[in-house]
């Protein structure tokens, strides 16, 4: 089970562009784009939802199993954390 909370890292600016979101870290010159599902995950992170709440919300919104969703959310969050765009804990 996916658990915990993630928060947007300090200094990260994000903007909705159509159904996608663009993340910018001006200090480090990092630009990162999220597709519509990634953008939805980011919106839920921005609302300070727990990881369990994020998965629960997405299970209701998308036709996908909880197991697949947990794996996909974890993979995206790992990638965002590796780029210091989010903080865990």
N, C-alpha and C positions, 0 to 999 in steps of 0.2 A: 504494500500500500504506500502510495506517495504521501508524504507528510511534511509539515513545516510551512514556513512562510518565506517568500522572497520579496525584496523591495528593489525599486529602481535605484541604481547607484546615483550618488550626488553628481551633478553636472551634466546629466544626460537629458537632452532635449528630444522630444518626439513630436511628430506631426502626422496626422491622418492625411493620406493622399489617395483619394478614391476609397477602395476597400482594403488598402494596404497601409502600413505605418513605416515611416522612416525614422530611425534612431540616429542621433548625432552626439558625439562626444567631441566638442570643439577643442578642448585642451590636448587631446591625444590624436586628433584628426581621424577619428573612427566614424565611418558611415556604415549603417547596417539596415537592410530592408527586410520587412516581414510580410509574408503573403497573408491573404485574408484570415486563415486560421491562426497563424502566428500573431497577427494583429489582434485577434479576439483574445488570445492568451495574454498578450501585453496589456490590453484594456483591463482584464481581470486582475493582473498584477498591480496595475496602477490604482485599482480600487481597494488594494490591500487585502484581497481575498487570500485565505489559506490555500495551500496546494490542494487539499481535499475539496475545498469549495470550488476551486477552478475546475477540477476534474468533474465534480458533480454537475456543475453548470454546463460544461461541454458535452457530457453524456446526454443531457436533456436536449441540447441544441443540434447535435450531429448524430448521424446514424453510424455509430462505431461502438465496438465493445470497450468496456472499461479498461481491460488489459492493454489493448492497443493504444487507447488514449493516454493511459498512465505512462507507457513507454515513450510515446511521441512528445508528451509534455516534458518529461524528464530529459529527453534528448535536446529539445529546444532550450530548456533552462540551463542545461550543462554548457551548451554553446554560448549562450548569453553571459553566463558566469565566467567562462574562459576569456571572454572579451571585456570583462569587468563592466558590463552594462547593467547587471543586477548584483545584489548582495543577498546571500542566504542567511537565514536565522531569524 
